Amino acid sequence: GLDGDADRVIMVDEKGKLINGDHILAICAIHMKHTSQLRNNALVVTQMSNFGLEKKMNEHGIRVVKTNVGDKHVVDEMRKGSYNLGGEQSGHIIFLDQSTTGDGTVAALKVLSVMRETGKTMSELANIFEDVPQVLINCRVRSRVELDTINGYARLLKEKESELEGEGRIFIRYSGTEPLIRILVEGPDKKKITTIAEELAIFLEKEIS
């Protein structure tokens, strides 16, 4: 399925399960490495990509390069580092050898090519890793205060990151289009990450909302 201008793609396997950009990137990155097509043995993603993708890439010896959210930042990093595969969870997939920006049709054809070459079904390919549970909370803000200047913020963030014990992450950023701050927490325990996200949201709402 393509969006209106066809620069994003989301796929559906034969069992009806949605396949997002992270899984499409994983399928293509591993195949490209095995066929010696993955330039500099690296994949470029944004900070919003699932932690499970990074873990799977590490297992295959593929370096993950992270950028700010937005396909513009992904393309800039790809050009700077001479990488040829990158993209976003939302379905922006960039194959820089074929296109200068996200192209949903090219991405779909690449996945179909992997299916043909490997003889695997879409569900077999997409089952390449399990998504680590994510909790995203959006808080409305009055103004964009530098987070590091908020009294107690750095200490609270370090405390909450330690609670994840290296099995997840916390990513907090202001929206680029709305007066919101987005709090993303990932980890294997959905109850724990929900509590962490809510505690961070309560703190930030008190300080900047």
Helices and strands as residue ranges (DSSP letters): E 11-12, E 18-19, H 21-34, G 39-41, E 42-46, H 51-59, E 63-67, H 71-81, E 85-87, E 93-95, H 104-118, H 122-126, E 134-140, G 147-149, H 153-163, E 169-174, E 180-186, H 190-208
